[in-house]
Amino acid sequence: QLFNVVEEMVIASGVGRMPDVYIIPDDRPNAFAAGRKPETRVVCVTSGLLRLLNRDDLQGVIAHEIGHHKNGDPALMILMGVMMGAIVLLADVFLRGMFQTGGRRSSSKEKNDGGQIVLVILAIALAILAPILAQMMYFACSRRREYLADASAARFTRYPEGLASALEKISVQARGGPKANRVLAPMYIINPMEALAAVGLFSTHPPTEDRVHILRAMGGGVGYVDYDAAYRKITGKAGCIGARTLAEDTPAPAREAAAAGAAPVETREDKVTRSRDVGDLLGRLDGLRLMKCACGVGIKVPPGSRWDSIPCPRCGRDNPVPRINQPG
């Protein structure tokens, strides 16, 4: 299902080459995109995300990540990060040089000594403020690209509710999870520091609540124009989509959920089945062999096992373990 969803979103977005897909065995629900060039593009999802989301929700998350690739965000944010790092480094070198020399000035009593002091003070102030301003610009750019990726996801899936529902579920799950690392915040689909009231000028992601409200305020349309109008309505700010993108946008109606009419209510059995399927997938990727007992119980055989047979935990039947060169 995951690979089918990625392929669908690649076709819908027109991004071209299919990115490599990786599954990270981590219970925390998350997804991210990486890779500057088409041949190095990847989409990564965690096993926790696959267990948590239904197909419509997963499609919204994958479309969001494909939207990052479509909009060139990985390359842009690398460039922004390099620029920010260069500014911080230059400011640090300047301040270290000032402190090491003790801020010595010429001992001559010229009339422009006062002006030199003012220039030195301004230079020090700029060296202190420049890294802060550079970080603010980086984070502002990151938040804007997240909004654009949300708009792209709504466009590609034609179902904004899918991503909105996914963001809500991920946000709820993240509140009870382990403490997030601020350094890795850009690699999350939501702001991992949101529970710590870190949403603001130095946040990599917009508030999840705003993102959900915007997606649900698109008024039955899925175009960039519809998203931009919803953004202005919810945030009270100027639009977040570029004028050229808005001018080239074509209107399109939202589709219904996977089932005709309202989205089906998930049962506990649905969630258990999905979790079992994810576990089986991870097992196959790790080299586990899956056997079926006659009573219907699935048995996982670890790689390199030398057992001749394994008893079924339900019925007690001995199940012969097929050798690697035997069909099984």
FENUR-V364513 format. One record per residue. N is the residue number from 1. RES is the residue in three letters. PSI is psi in whole degrees, 0 to 359 (* if undefined). OMEGA is omega in radians with two decimals (999 if undefined). Layout:
BEGIN
n->N res->RES psi->PSI omega->OMEGA
n->N res->RES psi->PSI omega->OMEGA
END
This chain:
BEGIN
n->1 res->GLN psi->318 omega->-3.12
n->2 res->LEU psi->311 omega->-3.09
n->3 res->PHE psi->326 omega->3.07
n->4 res->ASN psi->318 omega->3.14
n->5 res->VAL psi->316 omega->3.12
n->6 res->VAL psi->316 omega->-3.14
n->7 res->GLU psi->319 omega->3.11
n->8 res->GLU psi->316 omega->-3.10
n->9 res->MET psi->329 omega->3.05
n->10 res->VAL psi->317 omega->3.12
n->11 res->ILE psi->315 omega->-3.11
n->12 res->ALA psi->326 omega->-3.08
n->13 res->SER psi->337 omega->-3.06
n->14 res->GLY psi->26 omega->-3.07
n->15 res->VAL psi->344 omega->3.08
n->16 res->GLY psi->244 omega->-3.03
n->17 res->ARG psi->138 omega->3.08
n->18 res->MET psi->125 omega->3.12
n->19 res->PRO psi->157 omega->3.01
n->20 res->ASP psi->143 omega->-3.09
n->21 res->VAL psi->129 omega->-3.14
n->22 res->TYR psi->141 omega->3.05
n->23 res->ILE psi->122 omega->-3.13
n->24 res->ILE psi->122 omega->3.13
n->25 res->PRO psi->85 omega->-3.11
n->26 res->ASP psi->131 omega->-3.10
n->27 res->ASP psi->342 omega->3.12
n->28 res->ARG psi->127 omega->-3.13
n->29 res->PRO psi->123 omega->-3.13
n->30 res->ASN psi->159 omega->3.06
n->31 res->ALA psi->149 omega->3.08
n->32 res->PHE psi->160 omega->3.12
n->33 res->ALA psi->148 omega->3.12
n->34 res->ALA psi->161 omega->3.11
n->35 res->GLY psi->122 omega->-3.11
n->36 res->ARG psi->325 omega->-3.04
n->37 res->LYS psi->156 omega->3.13
n->38 res->PRO psi->322 omega->-3.09
n->39 res->GLU psi->349 omega->3.13
n->40 res->THR psi->7 omega->-3.11
n->41 res->ARG psi->139 omega->3.09
n->42 res->VAL psi->153 omega->2.97
n->43 res->VAL psi->124 omega->-3.10
n->44 res->CYS psi->135 omega->3.05
n->45 res->VAL psi->154 omega->3.10
n->46 res->THR psi->158 omega->3.08
n->47 res->SER psi->329 omega->3.09
n->48 res->GLY psi->324 omega->3.10
n->49 res->LEU psi->317 omega->-3.13
n->50 res->LEU psi->326 omega->3.12
n->51 res->ARG psi->331 omega->-3.01
n->52 res->LEU psi->323 omega->-2.92
n->53 res->LEU psi->145 omega->2.98
n->54 res->ASN psi->184 omega->-3.00
n->55 res->ARG psi->316 omega->-3.14
n->56 res->ASP psi->318 omega->3.12
n->57 res->ASP psi->315 omega->3.14
n->58 res->LEU psi->321 omega->3.11
n->59 res->GLN psi->320 omega->3.11
n->60 res->GLY psi->318 omega->3.14
n->61 res->VAL psi->315 omega->3.13
n->62 res->ILE psi->320 omega->3.11
n->63 res->ALA psi->323 omega->3.08
n->64 res->HIS psi->315 omega->-3.13
n->65 res->GLU psi->320 omega->3.07
n->66 res->ILE psi->326 omega->3.07
n->67 res->GLY psi->322 omega->3.06
n->68 res->HIS psi->316 omega->3.11
n->69 res->HIS psi->316 omega->-3.12
n->70 res->LYS psi->322 omega->-3.10
n->71 res->ASN psi->1 omega->3.11
n->72 res->GLY psi->27 omega->-3.06
n->73 res->ASP psi->319 omega->3.13
n->74 res->PRO psi->315 omega->3.13
n->75 res->ALA psi->319 omega->-3.13
n->76 res->LEU psi->315 omega->-3.09
n->77 res->MET psi->331 omega->3.02
n->78 res->ILE psi->315 omega->3.11
n->79 res->LEU psi->315 omega->3.12
n->80 res->MET psi->321 omega->3.13
n->81 res->GLY psi->320 omega->3.11
n->82 res->VAL psi->317 omega->3.13
n->83 res->MET psi->316 omega->3.13
n->84 res->MET psi->317 omega->3.12
n->85 res->GLY psi->322 omega->3.13
n->86 res->ALA psi->318 omega->3.13
n->87 res->ILE psi->315 omega->3.13
n->88 res->VAL psi->318 omega->-3.13
n->89 res->LEU psi->314 omega->-3.14
n->90 res->LEU psi->319 omega->3.12
n->91 res->ALA psi->320 omega->3.13
n->92 res->ASP psi->318 omega->3.12
n->93 res->VAL psi->318 omega->-3.14
n->94 res->PHE psi->313 omega->-3.11
n->95 res->LEU psi->320 omega->3.10
n->96 res->ARG psi->319 omega->3.11
n->97 res->GLY psi->320 omega->3.13
n->98 res->MET psi->316 omega->-3.10
n->99 res->PHE psi->324 omega->-3.12
n->100 res->GLN psi->326 omega->3.11
n->101 res->THR psi->351 omega->3.13
n->102 res->GLY psi->15 omega->3.12
n->103 res->GLY psi->32 omega->-3.09
n->104 res->ARG psi->142 omega->3.09
n->105 res->ARG psi->169 omega->3.09
n->106 res->SER psi->140 omega->-3.11
n->107 res->SER psi->357 omega->-3.13
n->108 res->SER psi->143 omega->-3.09
n->109 res->LYS psi->66 omega->3.12
n->110 res->GLU psi->162 omega->-3.07
n->111 res->LYS psi->339 omega->-3.07
n->112 res->ASN psi->13 omega->3.12
n->113 res->ASP psi->319 omega->3.14
n->114 res->GLY psi->320 omega->3.11
n->115 res->GLY psi->324 omega->3.11
n->116 res->GLN psi->321 omega->3.12
n->117 res->ILE psi->317 omega->3.13
n->118 res->VAL psi->317 omega->3.14
n->119 res->LEU psi->320 omega->3.12
n->120 res->VAL psi->317 omega->3.13
n->121 res->ILE psi->317 omega->3.12
n->122 res->LEU psi->320 omega->3.14
n->123 res->ALA psi->318 omega->3.12
n->124 res->ILE psi->316 omega->3.12
n->125 res->ALA psi->318 omega->3.13
n->126 res->LEU psi->321 omega->3.13
n->127 res->ALA psi->329 omega->3.11
n->128 res->ILE psi->319 omega->-3.06
n->129 res->LEU psi->332 omega->-3.06
n->130 res->ALA psi->312 omega->3.11
n->131 res->PRO psi->323 omega->3.13
n->132 res->ILE psi->314 omega->3.12
n->133 res->LEU psi->322 omega->3.12
n->134 res->ALA psi->318 omega->3.10
n->135 res->GLN psi->320 omega->3.12
n->136 res->MET psi->320 omega->3.10
n->137 res->MET psi->319 omega->3.13
n->138 res->TYR psi->312 omega->-3.11
n->139 res->PHE psi->323 omega->3.10
n->140 res->ALA psi->318 omega->3.10
n->141 res->CYS psi->318 omega->3.13
n->142 res->SER psi->316 omega->-3.14
n->143 res->ARG psi->320 omega->3.14
n->144 res->ARG psi->321 omega->3.13
n->145 res->ARG psi->330 omega->3.07
n->146 res->GLU psi->318 omega->3.07
n->147 res->TYR psi->317 omega->-3.13
n->148 res->LEU psi->321 omega->3.10
n->149 res->ALA psi->324 omega->3.05
n->150 res->ASP psi->316 omega->3.12
n->151 res->ALA psi->320 omega->3.11
n->152 res->SER psi->320 omega->3.13
n->153 res->ALA psi->317 omega->3.10
n->154 res->ALA psi->322 omega->3.14
n->155 res->ARG psi->314 omega->-3.06
n->156 res->PHE psi->319 omega->-3.08
n->157 res->THR psi->337 omega->-3.02
n->158 res->ARG psi->29 omega->-3.13
n->159 res->TYR psi->80 omega->-3.10
n->160 res->PRO psi->331 omega->-3.10
n->161 res->GLU psi->332 omega->3.13
n->162 res->GLY psi->310 omega->3.13
n->163 res->LEU psi->322 omega->3.12
n->164 res->ALA psi->315 omega->3.12
n->165 res->SER psi->319 omega->3.13
n->166 res->ALA psi->316 omega->3.14
n->167 res->LEU psi->320 omega->3.11
n->168 res->GLU psi->313 omega->-3.12
n->169 res->LYS psi->317 omega->-3.13
n->170 res->ILE psi->320 omega->-3.14
n->171 res->SER psi->316 omega->3.12
n->172 res->VAL psi->317 omega->-3.13
n->173 res->GLN psi->324 omega->-3.08
n->174 res->ALA psi->333 omega->-3.09
n->175 res->ARG psi->327 omega->-3.12
n->176 res->GLY psi->6 omega->-3.09
n->177 res->GLY psi->182 omega->3.12
n->178 res->PRO psi->161 omega->-3.12
n->179 res->LYS psi->134 omega->-3.11
n->180 res->ALA psi->158 omega->3.10
n->181 res->ASN psi->122 omega->-3.10
n->182 res->ARG psi->327 omega->-3.12
n->183 res->VAL psi->326 omega->-3.10
n->184 res->LEU psi->6 omega->-3.09
n->185 res->ALA psi->321 omega->3.13
n->186 res->PRO psi->344 omega->-3.09
n->187 res->MET psi->12 omega->3.08
n->188 res->TYR psi->155 omega->3.11
n->189 res->ILE psi->337 omega->2.99
n->190 res->ILE psi->169 omega->3.13
n->191 res->ASN psi->111 omega->-3.10
n->192 res->PRO psi->346 omega->-3.13
n->193 res->MET psi->8 omega->-3.04
n->194 res->GLU psi->323 omega->-3.14
n->195 res->ALA psi->341 omega->-3.13
n->196 res->LEU psi->17 omega->3.12
n->197 res->ALA psi->38 omega->-3.11
n->198 res->ALA psi->15 omega->3.12
n->199 res->VAL psi->126 omega->-3.13
n->200 res->GLY psi->210 omega->-3.09
n->201 res->LEU psi->335 omega->-3.11
n->202 res->PHE psi->28 omega->3.10
n->203 res->SER psi->138 omega->3.14
n->204 res->THR psi->338 omega->-3.09
n->205 res->HIS psi->151 omega->3.03
n->206 res->PRO psi->165 omega->3.07
n->207 res->PRO psi->132 omega->-3.12
n->208 res->THR psi->322 omega->-3.14
n->209 res->GLU psi->318 omega->3.11
n->210 res->ASP psi->318 omega->-3.13
n->211 res->ARG psi->318 omega->3.14
n->212 res->VAL psi->315 omega->-3.14
n->213 res->HIS psi->320 omega->-3.14
n->214 res->ILE psi->314 omega->-3.13
n->215 res->LEU psi->326 omega->-3.11
n->216 res->ARG psi->358 omega->3.13
n->217 res->ALA psi->17 omega->-3.07
n->218 res->MET psi->355 omega->2.97
n->219 res->GLY psi->35 omega->3.08
n->220 res->GLY psi->356 omega->3.07
n->221 res->GLY psi->160 omega->-3.12
n->222 res->VAL psi->15 omega->-3.14
n->223 res->GLY psi->168 omega->3.08
n->224 res->TYR psi->327 omega->3.10
n->225 res->VAL psi->317 omega->3.13
n->226 res->ASP psi->319 omega->3.14
n->227 res->TYR psi->318 omega->-3.12
n->228 res->ASP psi->320 omega->3.11
n->229 res->ALA psi->319 omega->3.12
n->230 res->ALA psi->322 omega->3.11
n->231 res->TYR psi->313 omega->-3.13
n->232 res->ARG psi->325 omega->-3.13
n->233 res->LYS psi->317 omega->-3.06
n->234 res->ILE psi->317 omega->-3.04
n->235 res->THR psi->339 omega->-3.07
n->236 res->GLY psi->15 omega->-3.13
n->237 res->LYS psi->174 omega->3.04
n->238 res->ALA psi->163 omega->-3.07
n->239 res->GLY psi->160 omega->-3.13
n->240 res->CYS psi->359 omega->-3.13
n->241 res->ILE psi->138 omega->-3.12
n->242 res->GLY psi->152 omega->-3.09
n->243 res->ALA psi->322 omega->-3.13
n->244 res->ARG psi->318 omega->3.12
n->245 res->THR psi->319 omega->3.12
n->246 res->LEU psi->321 omega->-3.12
n->247 res->ALA psi->327 omega->-3.11
n->248 res->GLU psi->358 omega->-3.07
n->249 res->ASP psi->144 omega->3.05
n->250 res->THR psi->135 omega->-3.09
n->251 res->PRO psi->147 omega->3.10
n->252 res->ALA psi->140 omega->3.14
n->253 res->PRO psi->155 omega->3.08
n->254 res->ALA psi->148 omega->3.08
n->255 res->ARG psi->172 omega->3.07
n->256 res->GLU psi->174 omega->3.14
n->257 res->ALA psi->177 omega->-3.09
n->258 res->ALA psi->321 omega->3.03
n->259 res->ALA psi->143 omega->-3.12
n->260 res->ALA psi->136 omega->-3.12
n->261 res->GLY psi->222 omega->-3.10
n->262 res->ALA psi->155 omega->3.12
n->263 res->ALA psi->138 omega->-3.12
n->264 res->PRO psi->147 omega->3.11
n->265 res->VAL psi->126 omega->-3.13
n->266 res->GLU psi->136 omega->3.06
n->267 res->THR psi->169 omega->3.11
n->268 res->ARG psi->325 omega->3.13
n->269 res->GLU psi->323 omega->3.10
n->270 res->ASP psi->316 omega->-3.12
n->271 res->LYS psi->321 omega->3.12
n->272 res->VAL psi->317 omega->3.13
n->273 res->THR psi->316 omega->3.14
n->274 res->ARG psi->318 omega->3.13
n->275 res->SER psi->320 omega->3.12
n->276 res->ARG psi->319 omega->3.13
n->277 res->ASP psi->319 omega->3.12
n->278 res->VAL psi->318 omega->3.10
n->279 res->GLY psi->319 omega->3.11
n->280 res->ASP psi->320 omega->3.13
n->281 res->LEU psi->314 omega->3.12
n->282 res->LEU psi->324 omega->3.11
n->283 res->GLY psi->317 omega->3.12
n->284 res->ARG psi->321 omega->3.12
n->285 res->LEU psi->331 omega->3.12
n->286 res->ASP psi->359 omega->3.11
n->287 res->GLY psi->7 omega->3.09
n->288 res->LEU psi->143 omega->3.03
n->289 res->ARG psi->135 omega->-3.09
n->290 res->LEU psi->126 omega->3.10
n->291 res->MET psi->154 omega->3.10
n->292 res->LYS psi->124 omega->3.03
n->293 res->CYS psi->159 omega->3.14
n->294 res->ALA psi->335 omega->3.14
n->295 res->CYS psi->356 omega->3.09
n->296 res->GLY psi->353 omega->-3.13
n->297 res->VAL psi->135 omega->3.07
n->298 res->GLY psi->135 omega->-3.12
n->299 res->ILE psi->130 omega->3.14
n->300 res->LYS psi->125 omega->-3.13
n->301 res->VAL psi->120 omega->-3.12
n->302 res->PRO psi->152 omega->3.13
n->303 res->PRO psi->143 omega->3.14
n->304 res->GLY psi->7 omega->-3.12
n->305 res->SER psi->140 omega->3.12
n->306 res->ARG psi->12 omega->3.12
n->307 res->TRP psi->141 omega->3.07
n->308 res->ASP psi->329 omega->3.13
n->309 res->SER psi->158 omega->-3.14
n->310 res->ILE psi->127 omega->3.11
n->311 res->PRO psi->142 omega->3.11
n->312 res->CYS psi->132 omega->-3.14
n->313 res->PRO psi->345 omega->-3.12
n->314 res->ARG psi->305 omega->-3.02
n->315 res->CYS psi->349 omega->3.13
n->316 res->GLY psi->0 omega->-3.13
n->317 res->ARG psi->138 omega->3.06
n->318 res->ASP psi->123 omega->-3.14
n->319 res->ASN psi->116 omega->3.13
n->320 res->PRO psi->136 omega->3.13
n->321 res->VAL psi->118 omega->3.14
n->322 res->PRO psi->142 omega->3.04
n->323 res->ARG psi->166 omega->-3.08
n->324 res->ILE psi->327 omega->-3.11
n->325 res->ASN psi->6 omega->3.09
n->326 res->GLN psi->149 omega->3.07
n->327 res->PRO psi->138 omega->-3.14
n->328 res->GLY psi->* omega->999
END
